[in-house]
Amino acid sequence: MSVSNSTNGSGKSYEDLLSEAGHRVLMQLLPAIVWNSVLGIIGLVGNALTFIFYSRKSKQSSTVVLIKLLAAFDFGGCLLQFCTVADLSVIVYYTNNVLCKFNYFVDHWIVVTSVLILWLISIDRYRKLCSPSKTQFTIKHATWGVAIVCGISLVNSVRDFVTYSVVNVNLTPSDIDIPVVVGHYCTNSDAKNLQVLIAAFHIVDAAVLFSVLVTFVFTYGKIWHTLRKHKQKTSMSLHKSKFNFEIPDNRNTQISPLGVNNQLSYTTSNSTNAFSQASSICTMANSSIGEATVSAHMKPSPSSVSFASDGSIDPVKKKHAKTKNSERNITVMMFAVSVGFVICFAPYFAVILIRQLTVTSSDEFNGTIQFFLRSPFWNCDINPIIYCFFNPQFRRYVKHVFTKLSIFKDSEISSTS
């Protein structure tokens, strides 16, 4: 059938006009396709290495288990990101309604589960640093927690089988103003009887994300306040210890410099003995000052440094101090991941709000709208980058893996040549 005879008289078939419109839309969406493809590759490799590292190279704890499971779900999110890339590539030809519903159901399930795991991590960090005397998460608690939030997210995502479907969108194959072909697009259903339900589910999503954000602000805010108080307390203790030296009590020793004491009837032996004792006192004081200066320069925590009977640092206290530093470093890293989550999800909800208020069906293929609708996937992509930046051990592991791959590749090339 030739649609052009009734529109612009170009003589093109309906398939030709649809192909021309599809190519035009593809060029608009090309930046989103390239961007998500590159980030998806980084996310796949990064999350795979994260899972391996925290499974084999790290001492297992509740936080490590949560990070490991988060990496597993983020890996799944990166795989689904390539499904959205394929969706963008054939967006005007999307006609499979069942695949549309299932794809968005899995997307929703994976992404929300990742968000709720971050929520669990923030609570775990809060309890370890702000309430260390209370019951802590164990590895079993962390595993069951992830299973529970995964189930909640699964139930919440079932609604996508109702609210998503393939809708018709009017397209223009060229710069003319009159739409002449109809494309297809997988998105929220345009059925009028579902619009209130769709808006209600968007509100539920926003409420869940807002609750997670409030939890982040509370937990990491309290952690920051606790660490700040600990730092101030440590600084005050160091300041006091710098000038608080114990000089041996030698009140029975009488040292009388010339011109100060009027009793000059000392024997030579007593004078020599007094001088020797004074020299000993000065030497001990100088030694104490030197040790205090070194201690002030090193800035150890009074609570974390203890000396054994032989004068060496107590290994138990040293291990405890190392553990506390490790806990703080993990907390800072996961706070950065939480900030990344907020940055990635903010554009998505802004676009959702704009779509609900102003966007018509013909504007759905706008490049900017489609670009930011995929922003929740970016959170899955950038998490390994954050781990690499804040964790030196993980950074060295990644470098080691790529170095081995490079050496293996070079050996293969040399053997074939």
Secondary structure, 3 states (H helix, E strand, C coil): CCCHHHCCCCCCCHHHHHHHHHHHHHHHHHHHHHHHHHHHHHHHHHHHHHHHHHHHHCCCCHHHHHHHHHHHHHHHHHHHHHHHHHHHHCCCECCCHHHHHHHHHHHHHHHHHHHHHHHHHHHHHHHHHHCCCCCCCCHHHHHHHHHHHHHHHHHHHCCHHHHEEEEEEEECCCCCCCCCEEEEEEEECCCHHHHHHHHHHHHHHHHHHHHHHHHHHHHHHHHHHHHHHHHHHHHHHHHHHHHCCCCCCCCCCCCCCCCCCCCCCCCHHHHHHHHHHHHHHHHHHHHHHHHHHHHHHHCCCCCCCCECCCCCECHHHHHHHHHHHHHHHHHHHHHHHHHHHHHHHHHHHHHHHHHHHCCCHHHCCCHHHHHHHCHHHHHHHHHHHHHHHHCHHHHHHHHHHHHHHHHHHHHHHHHHC
